[in-house]
Amino acid sequence: GSRLMTLVFDRLDPAAAKNAGEIAERILKMVPESGFSFSVLRIDGRLRLFQGFTADRVALRTAIGIANGGKQADPESATAQAEKKLIAVAQTGADASGVRVVANERTVAQVMLATLEESQRIVQEQHSLPSLSALLALARTQRQIPGRKVVIYFAQGLHVDSNSNDMLLSIVGAANRAGVSIYPIDANPLSMQADQGMLA
């Protein structure tokens, strides 16, 4: 199967969102087209899906644009459509138009659906920051998919207080057990120089 890379966008102001979109575009350019699937999510109270795992770069660019508030963007309907499609594949093994997907795709869809549900549950139960809940949910649920997985998390100013420390340790532990590497990227325009080094 292809290697899975998850792009997660936190709530960003317009300048940071534009930046995050540009960084995501560079990541798509750097990663070979074959052998890699990406998904696009945004943290908005809970994790919201904009694009399930796909190698289709056109679909990915559209989803990244909408997730970052592009002009033609209607995030609510984009999320609703993406999640409806995901649920169809997870439950029936066929997409909305009735086309069967390969077994592995259905498994991945089921895991993604579990991630969305888990992120909401963690927010409610632990009263933790939506961003940390989202990362913990991704780390926990992607454990069900074999191989190395990458989560790229776009935030604005990566502030962590003492309350978040325990949660971060939980995320790191879960990610290590699941074979998930989490790369935070600060999309603040001012901190971009530092990230250039990381991307290289």
C-alpha positions in Angstrom: 0.0 0.0 0.0 1.0 3.6 -0.3 2.5 5.6 2.5 0.0 7.8 4.3 0.6 11.4 5.0 -2.0 13.5 6.8 -2.1 17.3 6.5 -3.8 18.9 9.5 -4.5 22.6 9.6 -5.3 24.3 12.8 -7.3 27.5 13.0 -5.1 30.1 11.3 -5.5 33.8 10.6 -5.6 34.7 6.8 -1.9 35.4 6.5 -0.9 32.2 8.3 -3.5 30.2 6.3 -2.1 31.5 3.0 1.4 30.5 4.2 0.2 27.1 5.3 -1.3 26.5 1.9 2.0 27.4 0.2 4.0 25.1 2.5 1.5 22.3 1.8 1.9 22.9 -1.9 5.7 22.6 -1.6 5.3 19.4 0.3 3.1 18.0 -2.5 5.8 19.0 -5.0 8.6 17.3 -3.0 6.8 14.0 -2.4 6.7 11.5 -5.4 3.3 11.1 -7.0 3.4 7.3 -6.7 3.5 5.5 -3.5 2.0 8.3 -1.3 -1.5 9.1 -0.3 -2.5 12.3 1.4 -5.5 13.4 3.4 -6.5 16.9 4.4 -8.1 17.8 7.7 -8.8 21.0 9.6 -9.3 21.4 13.4 -12.5 23.3 14.0 -13.8 22.4 17.4 -13.2 18.8 16.3 -11.3 17.3 13.4 -13.1 17.9 10.1 -12.3 16.0 6.9 -11.7 17.9 3.7 -10.2 15.1 1.6 -9.8 11.4 2.5 -6.6 9.6 1.6 -5.9 10.0 -2.1 -3.0 10.3 -4.5 -5.0 12.7 -6.7 -3.0 15.9 -6.5 -5.8 18.0 -8.1 -8.3 16.9 -5.5 -5.7 17.5 -2.8 -4.9 21.0 -4.0 -8.6 21.9 -4.0 -9.1 20.5 -0.5 -6.0 22.4 0.8 -7.3 25.6 -0.7 -10.8 25.2 0.9 -9.3 24.2 4.2 -7.3 27.4 4.2 -10.2 29.7 3.3 -9.7 30.0 -0.4 -12.0 32.4 -2.2 -14.4 29.8 -3.6 -14.4 28.1 -0.3 -17.5 26.8 1.4 -15.8 24.8 4.2 -19.1 23.5 5.6 -20.3 21.8 2.4 -16.8 20.6 1.6 -16.5 18.9 4.9 -20.0 17.5 4.7 -19.3 16.0 1.3 -15.9 14.5 2.3 -17.3 13.0 5.5 -20.4 11.6 3.7 -18.1 9.9 1.2 -15.9 8.6 3.9 -18.8 7.1 5.8 -20.1 5.4 2.6 -16.7 3.8 2.0 -16.2 2.8 5.6 -19.6 1.3 6.0 -20.2 -0.3 2.6 -16.8 -0.6 0.9 -18.1 1.4 -2.1 -18.0 5.1 -2.8 -21.1 7.3 -3.1 -21.5 6.4 -6.8 -21.5 2.7 -5.9 -18.0 1.9 -7.1 -16.3 -0.7 -5.0 -13.0 0.3 -3.4 -10.1 -2.1 -2.7 -10.2 -3.7 0.8 -7.2 -1.6 2.0 -9.0 1.6 1.1 -12.0 0.6 3.1 -9.8 -0.2 6.1 -8.2 3.2 5.8 -11.6 4.9 5.6 -12.7 3.1 8.7 -9.6 4.3 10.5 -10.2 7.9 9.4 -13.8 7.7 10.6 -12.6 6.4 13.9 -10.2 9.3 14.1 -12.9 11.9 13.6 -15.1 10.3 16.3 -12.2 9.9 18.7 -11.1 13.5 18.3 -14.6 14.6 19.3 -14.7 12.2 22.3 -11.3 13.3 23.6 -12.3 17.0 23.5 -15.5 16.2 25.4 -14.0 13.9 28.0 -10.7 15.6 28.7 -11.7 19.2 28.1 -8.4 19.5 26.2 -7.4 21.8 23.4 -9.0 20.7 20.1 -5.6 20.7 18.4 -4.1 18.3 21.0 -7.1 16.1 21.0 -6.9 15.9 17.2 -3.3 14.8 17.2 -3.9 12.3 20.0 -6.8 10.8 18.0 -4.7 10.6 14.9 -1.9 8.9 16.7 -4.2 6.4 18.5 -6.3 5.4 15.5 -3.6 5.2 12.8 -2.0 2.5 14.8 -4.5 0.2 13.0 -2.7 0.8 9.7 0.6 -0.9 9.2 3.8 0.9 8.2 5.1 4.4 8.9 2.6 7.2 8.8 3.3 10.9 8.8 1.1 13.7 10.2 2.1 17.3 9.3 0.4 19.7 11.6 0.1 23.4 10.6 -0.4 25.7 13.6 0.0 29.3 14.4 2.5 29.8 17.1 3.1 26.5 18.9 2.2 27.5 22.4 2.3 24.9 25.1 1.4 25.5 28.7 2.0 23.2 31.7 -1.5 21.8 31.4 -0.8 20.7 27.8 2.4 18.9 28.8 0.8 15.7 29.9 -1.3 15.6 26.8 1.8 16.1 24.7 3.5 13.2 26.4 0.4 11.0 25.7 0.5 12.1 22.0 4.2 11.3 21.7 3.7 7.9 23.4 0.7 7.0 21.2 2.5 8.2 18.1 5.6 6.1 18.8 3.5 3.0 19.4 1.5 3.6 16.2 4.5 4.3 13.9 3.3 7.9 13.4 5.7 10.7 12.9 4.2 14.1 13.8 5.8 17.2 12.3 4.5 20.5 13.6 4.9 23.5 11.3 4.4 27.0 12.6 2.6 28.8 9.8 3.2 32.3 11.3 4.8 34.3 8.5 7.5 35.6 11.0 8.7 32.1 12.0 9.0 30.9 8.4 12.7 31.0 8.2 13.1 28.3 10.9 10.7 26.0 9.0 12.6 26.3 5.7 15.4 24.4 7.5 13.0 21.7 8.7 11.5 21.2 5.3 14.9 20.8 3.7 
